[in-house]
Amino acid sequence: MIENRINETKQKLIEFSLLVENMIAESIDGLLKKNASILKKIIEGDEAIANKLEIEIEEMCIEIIAQYSPKASYLRTTLMILKINNDLERIGDHAVNIAQSALFLIERPDVKPLIDTPRMAEEAAGMLKNSLKSFINQDAELAKSVCRRDEIVDRLRDQIARELITYMISDPSTIERSLQLLRISQNLERIADLSTNISEDVVFMVEGKIIKHHSTE
């Protein structure tokens, strides 16, 4: 039955999302604790698992379309799963990028205390969690709240950039390390953007409203 198969695919999508959320958290945890083994696990192990899950979910969606020729809400849900699956794969790639930058940084002296970066990571991971929750529960209001939170991440990114520019100007020896910290903040921003995209699509799916460009009116 198509409904059962779609629910199975949703469960696999949740599994994928939880893995990616964990990759984000551990990439920052590895940076803060200067733990290379955590970071290498993300790069050498988790990425492969994420790629495998992406392929499995894509194949499940193709099977649903081929076997059941879904119509209306079933088709919209299946196509939405395909899109979220692609977004999760990209988010996983961003988590790997963060882990790679963190590996570089933990072998060198700190540029500055890391305060805003962990906050930014927590916010981005929370947006991802709630964007998936809004899809599973078809909760447009939760999806809209995720879109509004994107501004918080953007402000934190700008704050980090301002501070690091000051450090680079005053001490050119920090430039390489500062650029890696900037790279981490840019990857976190992209994670938040992709989570926002998912949420915007949820609002469209549930209410038929287009709220691109962060308009929730």
C-alpha positions as CSV (number, residue, x, y, z in Angstrom):
1,M,0.0,0.0,0.0
2,I,1.3,3.4,-1.0
3,E,0.7,5.1,2.4
4,N,2.7,2.5,4.2
5,R,5.6,2.8,1.7
6,I,5.6,6.6,2.0
7,N,5.6,6.3,5.8
8,E,8.6,3.9,5.6
9,T,10.4,6.5,3.4
10,K,9.6,9.2,5.9
11,Q,11.1,7.2,8.7
12,K,14.3,6.7,6.6
13,L,14.3,10.5,6.0
14,I,14.1,11.1,9.8
15,E,17.1,8.7,10.3
16,F,19.0,10.6,7.7
17,S,18.1,13.9,9.4
18,L,19.2,12.7,12.8
19,L,22.6,11.6,11.4
20,V,23.1,15.0,9.8
21,E,22.1,16.8,13.0
22,N,24.7,14.7,14.9
23,M,27.3,15.5,12.3
24,I,26.8,19.2,12.8
25,A,26.9,18.9,16.6
26,E,30.0,16.7,16.6
27,S,31.9,18.9,14.1
28,I,31.6,21.8,16.6
29,D,32.1,19.6,19.6
30,G,35.4,18.3,18.0
31,L,36.5,21.8,17.4
32,L,35.8,23.0,21.0
33,K,37.3,19.9,22.6
34,K,40.2,19.8,20.1
35,N,39.3,16.1,19.4
36,A,40.7,15.0,16.1
37,S,39.1,11.5,16.4
38,I,35.6,13.0,16.5
39,L,36.3,15.1,13.4
40,K,37.9,12.3,11.5
41,K,34.9,10.1,12.2
42,I,32.7,12.7,10.5
43,I,34.9,12.9,7.5
44,E,35.9,9.3,7.1
45,G,32.8,7.5,8.5
46,D,29.6,9.6,8.8
47,E,29.9,11.0,5.3
48,A,29.8,7.6,3.7
49,I,26.8,6.6,5.8
50,A,25.0,9.8,4.8
51,N,25.7,9.1,1.1
52,K,24.3,5.6,1.5
53,L,21.1,6.9,3.1
54,E,20.7,9.5,0.4
55,I,20.8,6.8,-2.3
56,E,18.4,4.5,-0.4
57,I,15.8,7.3,0.1
58,E,16.1,8.3,-3.6
59,E,15.6,4.7,-4.7
60,M,12.6,4.3,-2.4
61,C,11.0,7.5,-3.9
62,I,11.6,6.3,-7.4
63,E,10.1,3.0,-6.5
64,I,6.9,4.7,-5.2
65,I,6.5,6.7,-8.3
66,A,7.2,3.8,-10.6
67,Q,5.0,1.3,-8.8
68,Y,2.1,3.4,-7.6
69,S,1.9,6.4,-10.0
70,P,0.9,8.6,-7.0
71,K,-1.5,11.4,-7.5
72,A,-2.3,14.6,-5.5
73,S,-1.0,14.6,-1.9
74,Y,0.9,11.4,-2.3
75,L,2.8,12.7,-5.3
76,R,3.5,16.1,-3.5
77,T,4.8,14.2,-0.4
78,T,7.0,11.9,-2.5
79,L,8.5,14.8,-4.4
80,M,9.0,16.7,-1.1
81,I,10.9,13.8,0.3
82,L,13.2,13.7,-2.7
83,K,13.9,17.4,-2.3
84,I,14.6,17.2,1.4
85,N,16.8,14.2,0.8
86,N,18.9,16.3,-1.6
87,D,19.0,19.2,0.9
88,L,20.1,16.8,3.7
89,E,22.9,15.5,1.5
90,R,24.2,19.0,1.0
91,I,23.9,19.8,4.7
92,G,26.0,16.7,5.4
93,D,28.6,18.1,3.0
94,H,28.6,21.3,5.0
95,A,29.1,19.4,8.2
96,V,32.1,17.7,6.6
97,N,33.5,21.1,5.5
98,I,33.2,22.3,9.1
99,A,35.0,19.2,10.4
100,Q,37.8,19.7,7.9
101,S,38.3,23.3,9.0
102,A,38.2,22.2,12.6
103,L,40.9,19.7,12.0
104,F,43.1,22.5,10.7
105,L,42.3,24.8,13.7
106,I,42.8,22.3,16.6
107,E,46.5,21.9,15.7
108,R,47.1,25.6,16.0
109,P,46.7,28.3,18.7
110,D,43.2,29.8,19.2
111,V,42.5,33.1,17.4
112,K,39.9,34.0,20.0
113,P,37.4,32.4,22.4
114,L,34.7,30.6,20.5
115,I,31.4,32.0,21.7
116,D,29.2,32.9,18.7
117,T,30.3,29.9,16.6
118,P,28.7,27.3,19.0
119,R,25.6,29.5,19.3
120,M,25.3,29.7,15.5
121,A,25.7,25.9,15.2
122,E,23.1,25.2,17.9
123,E,20.7,27.6,16.1
124,A,21.3,26.0,12.7
125,A,20.9,22.5,14.0
126,G,17.7,23.5,15.8
127,M,16.4,24.9,12.5
128,L,17.1,21.7,10.7
129,K,15.4,19.6,13.4
130,N,12.2,21.8,13.3
131,S,12.1,22.0,9.5
132,L,11.9,18.2,9.4
133,K,9.4,18.1,12.3
134,S,7.2,20.6,10.4
135,F,7.3,18.4,7.3
136,I,6.5,15.2,9.2
137,N,3.6,16.9,11.1
138,Q,2.6,19.2,8.2
139,D,2.9,22.1,10.7
140,A,3.1,25.3,8.7
141,E,3.4,27.5,11.8
142,L,6.5,25.7,13.0
143,A,7.9,26.0,9.4
144,K,7.3,29.7,9.5
145,S,9.1,30.0,12.8
146,V,12.1,28.3,11.3
147,C,12.2,30.9,8.5
148,R,12.2,33.7,11.0
149,R,15.1,32.2,12.9
150,D,17.3,32.5,9.8
151,E,17.9,36.2,10.7
152,I,19.4,35.1,14.0
153,V,22.0,33.0,12.2
154,D,22.7,35.8,9.8
155,R,23.4,38.2,12.7
156,L,25.7,35.8,14.3
157,R,27.6,35.3,11.0
158,D,28.0,39.0,10.7
159,Q,29.2,39.4,14.2
160,I,31.8,36.6,13.7
161,A,33.0,38.2,10.5
162,R,33.4,41.6,12.1
163,E,35.5,40.2,15.0
164,L,37.7,38.1,12.7
165,I,38.4,41.0,10.4
166,T,39.5,43.0,13.4
167,Y,41.9,40.2,14.4
168,M,43.3,39.8,10.9
169,I,44.0,43.6,10.5
170,S,45.7,43.8,13.9
171,D,47.7,40.6,13.6
172,P,48.2,39.3,10.0
173,S,49.6,36.0,11.5
174,T,45.9,35.1,12.3
175,I,44.7,35.4,8.8
176,E,44.8,31.7,7.8
177,R,43.2,30.6,11.0
178,S,40.6,33.4,10.8
179,L,39.7,32.4,7.3
180,Q,39.0,28.8,8.5
181,L,36.7,30.2,11.2
182,L,35.0,32.3,8.6
183,R,34.6,29.1,6.5
184,I,32.9,27.4,9.4
185,S,30.4,30.3,9.9
186,Q,29.7,30.3,6.2
187,N,28.9,26.6,6.2
188,L,26.6,27.0,9.2
189,E,24.9,29.8,7.4
190,R,24.3,27.5,4.4
191,I,22.9,24.8,6.7
192,A,20.4,27.4,8.1
193,D,19.5,28.5,4.6
194,L,18.8,24.9,3.4
195,S,16.7,24.4,6.5
196,T,14.8,27.6,5.7
197,N,14.3,26.3,2.1
198,I,12.7,23.1,3.5
199,S,10.4,25.1,5.7
200,E,9.3,27.4,2.9
201,D,8.4,24.3,0.9
202,V,6.5,22.9,3.8
203,V,4.4,26.1,4.0
204,F,3.7,25.8,0.3
205,M,2.8,22.2,0.6
206,V,0.4,22.7,3.6
207,E,-1.1,26.2,2.8
208,G,-0.4,26.7,-0.9
209,K,1.4,30.0,0.0
210,I,4.8,31.0,-1.4
211,I,6.9,32.6,1.3
212,K,10.3,32.7,-0.4
213,H,12.6,35.6,0.5
214,H,11.5,35.2,4.1
215,S,8.1,36.8,3.8
216,T,5.7,35.1,6.3
217,E,2.9,37.6,5.9
